[in-house]
């Protein structure tokens, strides 16, 4: 096989390569790390949110080339909690011909202490390269980055005489989605098989994923990011992290959600916006959080006294509040706002695909994407074209 030449990505990004879904970068001598939140948010991010923003779920490199093959060199940093094993770092290359997949098991590993989430050890590894073959010259390429690892991007590789050029702008409506781990989709097998990616592919939308595992708490910096985006469509899947972490009671949740929507509407007053309530989670349907994994890896709620639990939220109560908020805001004139019950995407009948009683498995995520495209996204894409 003939030698390939390396083109440093720090010199390509913003010129011949677009990093869709990356709003900022960590810049190092050896490469650049995509971030899904803007630079100005850095000082506001809790440490765990910062980590999730650096996992490029939904981020892909868009370009075109006359090379029949293209490679990507990178240093991955994966996270695991024993007794889990380190998962491969999987990439997808999407072209008009379909999806190709390549994976790597090389890189750094952050080993978390299951008894103390703030304690970890770093096992250093080496950089690696993945290569995709069979590319048709001139067709747009979208190289999906791993959704469940931190990535330091180093170079694109092409054949010696080949070039990398900017692809035509993506003509599809721009859809921005914010949610929890169930939108981040770390459990998906491939980055192009998260449920937002599946829905976007079916409906013909260009998705930007702001799913932040464990970190969907109606934060102002996310609302302002969405407000200032170029989105044609918006969806917010909220509520589960508020219950899981017991971070808000009813009084705070009600006004915080109104405030989040107010901020988004400051910049997007007429943009179609779908508010999605939580999917099925057995332990939290009728019992307030916090939720934690038990010895079998199943998520359960922590019991508390009745007086202590006054005003705490269950998923059933969250859904009722969200439906009420949408109803009242529509009565006040926001007819571009709609409510979607998360149980229509993944309900009790789907529980066999909920292995830890909280997160869907890969098949469950694909089904969620298909259902969202069928129930909502397809119609919205047709409306804004």
C-alpha positions as CSV (number, residue, x, y, z in Angstrom):
1,X,0.0,0.0,0.0
2,X,1.4,3.4,-1.0
3,X,2.3,5.9,1.7
4,X,-0.2,8.5,2.8
5,X,0.6,12.1,3.7
6,X,-0.5,13.8,6.9
7,X,-2.3,17.1,6.9
8,X,-2.4,18.7,10.4
9,X,-6.0,19.3,11.3
10,X,-5.2,22.5,13.2
11,X,-4.4,24.0,9.7
12,X,-7.5,22.5,8.0
13,X,-10.3,23.3,10.5
14,X,-12.3,26.3,9.4
15,X,-10.8,26.2,5.9
16,X,-11.1,22.9,4.0
17,X,-12.6,21.0,6.9
18,X,-15.7,21.9,8.9
19,X,-16.0,20.4,12.4
20,X,-19.8,20.4,12.7
21,X,-21.0,20.4,16.3
22,X,-17.7,21.6,17.7
23,X,-18.1,25.2,19.1
24,X,-14.6,25.5,20.4
25,X,-11.3,23.6,20.7
26,X,-8.7,22.7,23.3
27,X,-5.4,23.6,21.5
28,X,-2.3,21.6,22.2
29,X,1.1,21.4,20.5
30,X,0.2,17.9,19.2
31,X,-3.4,18.5,18.2
32,X,-6.8,20.0,18.9
33,X,-9.7,18.6,21.0
34,X,-13.2,19.5,20.0
35,X,-15.6,21.0,22.5
36,X,-19.4,21.1,22.1
37,X,-19.9,24.3,24.1
38,X,-18.5,27.7,23.3
39,X,-15.2,29.1,24.8
40,X,-17.1,31.6,26.9
41,X,-18.8,28.8,28.9
42,X,-15.5,27.4,30.2
43,X,-15.5,29.3,33.5
44,X,-19.1,28.3,34.2
45,X,-18.8,24.6,33.6
46,X,-18.7,22.2,36.6
47,X,-15.8,19.7,36.1
48,X,-18.0,16.8,35.0
49,X,-19.9,19.0,32.5
50,X,-16.5,20.1,31.1
51,X,-15.6,16.4,30.5
52,X,-19.0,15.7,28.8
53,X,-18.6,18.8,26.6
54,X,-15.2,17.4,25.4
55,X,-16.8,14.1,24.3
56,X,-17.7,14.8,20.7
57,X,-21.1,13.1,20.5
58,X,-22.5,14.2,17.1
59,X,-19.4,16.0,16.0
60,X,-18.1,15.2,12.5
61,X,-15.5,16.4,10.1
62,X,-17.0,17.5,6.8
63,X,-14.9,17.8,3.7
64,X,-14.3,16.4,0.2
65,X,-11.2,14.8,-1.3
66,X,-9.9,13.3,-4.5
67,X,-8.2,10.6,-2.5
68,X,-9.8,7.1,-2.6
69,X,-9.0,6.6,1.0
70,X,-8.7,8.9,4.0
71,X,-7.3,8.4,7.5
72,X,-7.5,10.2,10.8
73,X,-4.7,10.2,13.4
74,X,-5.7,10.9,17.0
75,X,-5.2,10.3,20.7
76,X,-8.3,9.0,22.4
77,X,-9.0,9.1,26.1
78,X,-11.6,6.6,27.3
79,X,-13.3,6.4,30.7
80,X,-14.3,3.3,32.5
81,X,-15.6,2.3,35.9
82,X,-14.5,-1.2,37.0
83,X,-15.6,-4.0,36.5
84,X,-16.4,-2.5,33.0
85,X,-13.9,-3.2,30.2
86,X,-12.6,-0.4,28.0
87,X,-14.8,0.0,24.9
88,X,-13.3,0.5,21.4
89,X,-13.2,4.1,20.0
90,X,-15.5,3.8,17.0
91,X,-15.6,6.2,14.0
92,X,-18.1,6.4,11.1
93,X,-17.5,7.8,7.6
94,X,-20.7,8.8,6.0
95,X,-20.9,9.4,2.3
96,X,-23.6,9.1,-0.4
97,X,-22.7,5.4,-0.5
98,X,-23.7,4.9,3.2
99,X,-21.9,4.4,6.5
100,X,-18.5,2.8,7.0
101,X,-17.1,2.0,10.4
102,X,-13.6,1.7,11.8
103,X,-12.5,1.3,15.4
104,X,-9.4,1.5,17.7
105,X,-8.6,0.0,21.1
106,X,-5.5,2.2,21.6
107,X,-5.2,5.4,23.7
108,X,-5.4,6.7,27.3
109,X,-7.7,5.3,29.8
110,X,-9.2,7.1,32.8
111,X,-10.1,4.4,35.4
112,X,-12.8,5.8,37.8
113,X,-13.1,4.7,41.4
114,X,-16.7,3.2,41.7
115,X,-16.7,4.2,45.4
116,X,-15.7,7.8,44.7
117,X,-16.6,9.5,41.4
118,X,-14.0,12.2,42.0
119,X,-11.1,9.7,42.3
120,X,-9.5,8.3,39.2
121,X,-6.2,7.0,37.8
122,X,-4.9,7.8,34.3
123,X,-3.3,5.0,32.3
124,X,-1.4,6.5,29.4
125,X,-1.6,5.1,25.9
126,X,-0.5,5.8,22.4
127,X,-2.0,7.7,19.5
128,X,-3.6,5.7,16.6
129,X,-4.9,6.0,13.1
130,X,-8.0,4.7,11.4
131,X,-8.3,4.5,7.6
132,X,-11.4,4.4,5.3
133,X,-11.2,3.1,1.8
134,X,-13.5,3.2,-1.3
135,X,-14.2,7.0,-1.3
136,X,-15.6,8.5,-4.5
137,X,-13.7,11.6,-5.6
138,X,-15.6,14.8,-4.9
139,X,-18.4,13.5,-2.8
140,X,-19.0,15.1,0.6
141,X,-17.5,13.1,3.5
142,X,-18.7,13.3,7.1
143,X,-16.3,11.6,9.5
144,X,-18.2,11.0,12.8
145,X,-16.0,11.1,15.9
146,X,-16.4,8.7,18.8
147,X,-19.3,9.7,21.1
148,X,-18.0,8.3,24.3
149,X,-14.3,9.3,24.5
150,X,-12.3,12.5,24.6
151,X,-10.4,13.1,21.4
152,X,-7.3,14.9,20.4
153,X,-7.3,15.2,16.7
154,X,-4.0,15.3,14.9
155,X,-4.0,14.9,11.2
156,X,-6.1,13.8,8.2
157,X,-4.2,11.4,5.9
158,X,-4.7,11.2,2.1
159,X,-2.8,9.7,-0.8
160,X,0.4,11.5,-1.7
161,X,-1.0,13.4,-4.7
162,X,-4.4,14.0,-3.3
163,X,-6.0,17.1,-1.8
164,X,-8.6,17.9,0.9
165,X,-11.2,20.5,-0.2
166,X,-14.2,22.2,1.5
167,X,-17.5,20.4,0.8
168,X,-20.5,22.4,-0.3
169,X,-22.5,23.6,2.7
170,X,-24.9,21.1,4.1
171,X,-28.3,21.9,2.6
172,X,-30.4,20.2,5.3
173,X,-32.3,22.1,8.0
174,X,-30.2,22.6,11.1
175,X,-31.5,20.8,14.2
176,X,-30.0,21.4,17.6
177,X,-30.9,19.0,20.4
178,X,-30.1,19.2,24.1
179,X,-30.5,16.4,26.6
180,X,-29.0,14.0,29.2
181,X,-27.0,10.8,28.9
182,X,-30.0,9.4,27.0
183,X,-29.2,11.9,24.3
184,X,-25.4,11.7,24.6
185,X,-25.9,8.0,24.0
186,X,-22.6,6.6,25.3
187,X,-24.1,3.1,25.1
188,X,-24.6,3.3,21.3
189,X,-22.3,1.0,19.3
190,X,-21.3,3.7,16.8
191,X,-21.4,7.5,16.8
192,X,-23.7,7.6,13.8
193,X,-26.1,5.3,15.7
194,X,-27.0,7.6,18.6
195,X,-30.8,8.2,18.5
196,X,-30.4,11.9,17.4
197,X,-28.1,10.8,14.5
198,X,-30.5,8.1,13.5
199,X,-33.5,10.5,13.5
200,X,-31.6,13.1,11.6
201,X,-30.5,10.6,8.9
202,X,-34.1,9.4,8.4
203,X,-35.7,12.8,8.4
204,X,-33.1,14.7,6.5
205,X,-31.8,17.1,9.2
206,X,-28.3,18.3,10.1
207,X,-28.1,17.5,13.8
208,X,-26.0,19.2,16.5
209,X,-26.0,17.2,19.7
210,X,-25.8,19.0,23.0
211,X,-26.6,15.8,25.0
212,X,-24.4,16.0,28.1
213,X,-24.5,12.8,30.2
214,X,-25.6,13.5,33.7
215,X,-25.4,17.3,33.1
216,X,-28.8,18.3,31.8
217,X,-30.0,20.6,34.6
218,X,-31.5,23.6,32.7
219,X,-28.2,25.4,32.8
220,X,-28.2,29.0,31.5
221,X,-25.1,28.6,29.4
222,X,-26.8,25.9,27.4
223,X,-29.9,28.0,26.9
224,X,-27.7,30.9,25.7
225,X,-25.8,28.6,23.4
226,X,-29.0,27.5,21.8
227,X,-30.4,31.0,21.7
228,X,-27.3,32.2,19.7
229,X,-27.1,29.2,17.4
230,X,-28.1,29.0,13.7
231,X,-30.7,26.3,14.4
232,X,-33.8,25.9,12.2
233,X,-35.2,23.3,14.7
234,X,-34.8,22.9,18.4
235,X,-35.6,20.0,20.8
236,X,-35.0,19.7,24.5
237,X,-35.2,16.4,26.3
238,X,-35.1,17.4,30.0
239,X,-36.1,16.1,33.4
240,X,-34.3,12.8,34.0
241,X,-31.1,14.3,35.4
242,X,-33.0,16.7,37.7
243,X,-34.7,13.6,39.2
244,X,-31.6,11.4,39.1
245,X,-29.5,13.9,41.0
246,X,-32.4,15.3,43.1
247,X,-31.0,18.7,42.0
248,X,-34.4,20.6,41.9
249,X,-37.7,20.4,43.6
250,X,-40.9,21.3,42.0
251,X,-40.8,24.9,42.9
252,X,-37.3,25.4,41.3
253,X,-37.9,23.1,38.3
254,X,-41.1,24.9,37.2
255,X,-39.6,28.3,37.0
256,X,-36.2,27.1,35.8
257,X,-37.8,25.5,32.8
258,X,-39.8,28.6,32.0
259,X,-36.6,30.6,32.3
260,X,-34.7,28.3,30.0
261,X,-37.4,28.6,27.4
262,X,-37.5,32.4,27.8
263,X,-33.8,32.6,27.1
264,X,-34.0,30.4,24.0
265,X,-36.9,32.4,22.7
266,X,-35.0,35.7,23.1
267,X,-33.0,34.6,20.0
268,X,-35.3,32.1,18.4
269,X,-38.9,33.4,18.9
270,X,-40.4,31.6,15.9
271,X,-38.2,28.5,15.6
272,X,-40.1,25.2,16.0
273,X,-39.2,23.8,19.5
274,X,-40.1,20.4,20.9
275,X,-40.0,19.8,24.6
276,X,-39.5,16.1,25.3
277,X,-40.2,14.6,28.7
278,X,-38.2,11.6,30.2
279,X,-38.4,8.1,28.8
280,X,-39.4,5.2,31.0
281,X,-37.1,4.6,34.1
282,X,-38.7,2.0,36.4
283,X,-37.2,3.2,39.7
284,X,-38.1,6.9,39.3
285,X,-41.6,6.8,37.8
286,X,-43.3,7.0,41.2
287,X,-40.3,7.6,43.5
288,X,-38.1,10.7,43.7
289,X,-34.3,10.6,43.3
290,X,-31.5,10.5,43.7
291,X,-30.9,7.3,41.8
292,X,-27.7,5.2,42.1
293,X,-26.6,1.9,40.7
294,X,-26.9,-1.1,43.0
295,X,-24.6,-4.1,43.2
296,X,-26.1,-5.6,40.1
297,X,-25.6,-2.4,38.1
298,X,-29.3,-1.5,38.1
299,X,-30.4,2.0,38.9
300,X,-32.5,2.4,42.1
301,X,-33.8,5.3,44.1
302,X,-32.5,6.2,47.6
303,X,-35.4,6.3,50.1
304,X,-36.0,9.3,52.3
305,X,-38.5,10.4,55.0
306,X,-41.8,11.9,53.9
307,X,-41.1,15.3,55.3
308,X,-37.7,15.4,53.7
309,X,-39.2,14.4,50.3
310,X,-41.9,17.1,50.2
311,X,-41.7,18.8,46.8
312,X,-39.3,16.2,45.3
313,X,-39.9,15.2,41.7
314,X,-40.8,11.9,40.2
315,X,-40.8,11.2,36.5
316,X,-44.6,11.2,36.4
317,X,-44.8,14.6,38.1
318,X,-42.1,16.0,35.7
319,X,-44.1,14.9,32.7
320,X,-47.2,16.5,34.1
321,X,-45.4,19.8,34.8
322,X,-43.8,19.9,31.3
323,X,-47.1,19.3,29.6
324,X,-48.7,22.0,31.6
325,X,-45.9,24.5,30.8
326,X,-46.2,23.9,27.1
327,X,-50.0,24.2,27.3
328,X,-49.8,27.6,29.1
329,X,-47.1,29.0,26.8
330,X,-49.0,28.0,23.7
331,X,-52.1,29.8,25.1
332,X,-49.9,32.9,25.5
333,X,-49.0,32.7,21.7
334,X,-46.0,30.4,21.4
335,X,-47.6,28.1,18.8
336,X,-44.2,26.9,17.6
337,X,-43.7,25.1,20.9
338,X,-44.9,21.5,21.3
339,X,-44.7,18.8,23.9
340,X,-43.7,15.2,23.3
341,X,-44.2,12.6,25.9
342,X,-40.9,10.7,26.2
343,X,-42.8,7.4,26.8
344,X,-43.8,7.5,23.1
345,X,-40.1,7.2,22.3
346,X,-39.3,4.5,24.9
347,X,-42.0,3.2,27.2
348,X,-42.5,0.4,29.7
349,X,-43.0,-2.1,26.8
350,X,-39.4,-1.3,25.7
351,X,-37.9,-2.2,29.1
352,X,-36.1,-5.3,27.8
353,X,-33.8,-2.8,26.0
354,X,-33.0,-1.0,29.3
355,X,-30.3,-3.2,30.7
356,X,-29.4,-0.9,33.7
357,X,-33.0,0.3,34.1
358,X,-31.9,3.8,33.0
359,X,-30.0,3.8,29.7
360,X,-31.3,2.1,26.5
361,X,-29.0,-0.4,24.8
362,X,-27.9,0.2,21.1
363,X,-31.1,-1.3,19.7
364,X,-33.2,0.9,22.0
365,X,-31.4,4.0,20.8
366,X,-32.0,3.1,17.2
367,X,-35.7,2.6,17.8
368,X,-35.9,5.9,19.6
369,X,-34.4,7.7,16.6
370,X,-36.8,6.0,14.2
371,X,-39.8,6.9,16.4
372,X,-38.7,10.5,16.8
373,X,-38.2,10.9,13.0
374,X,-41.6,9.4,12.4
375,X,-43.6,11.2,15.1
376,X,-42.0,14.7,15.0
377,X,-38.8,15.4,13.1
378,X,-40.0,14.4,9.6
379,X,-42.9,16.8,9.8
380,X,-40.8,19.6,11.2
381,X,-38.1,19.2,8.5
382,X,-40.8,19.4,5.8
383,X,-42.2,22.5,7.4
384,X,-39.0,24.5,7.4
385,X,-37.6,23.4,4.0
